[in-house]
Amino acid sequence: MKVQNIKNIDKFFQVVDACKGKVELVTGEGDRLNLKSKLSQYVSMANIFSNGEIPELEIIAYERDDIDKLIDFMMNE
């Protein structure tokens, strides 16, 4: 799923941390980073995040409940 205009980075990663299954960030090169890893979170923030928001990310969640959490975050933020 593509997510856009993430303004509250901390809340986004709190939602990711609350997910039960794997949540991955797909890089522009097609690599997949485990977003539940703190190291990957910091790397992704450093590489993608500019001016206080993340404009667009492609993420993959494997559990239906996790997908629902992420969609709920995007709808309510």
C-alpha positions, 0 to 999 in steps of 0.5 A: 500500500502507498501511504502519503503525507505522514506528518506525525512520524512518531505516531506512525512508528508507534502504529508500526510497532503495535503491528503484530506481523511484519511491516516492510518499507519498499525502497525505490530500488525494490529492497524491503526494510523491516520497519519494526526494526529501530535501525531501519526506522532511523535509516528510513527517516534519514533517507526519506524524511525531509521538511518534517513530513514523509511525502510518500512511502510504499509499505507492505503489511502481511496481517489484516489487523495490521493493515487496518491499523495503518489505514486507520492511522492514515485516515485519522492523522 
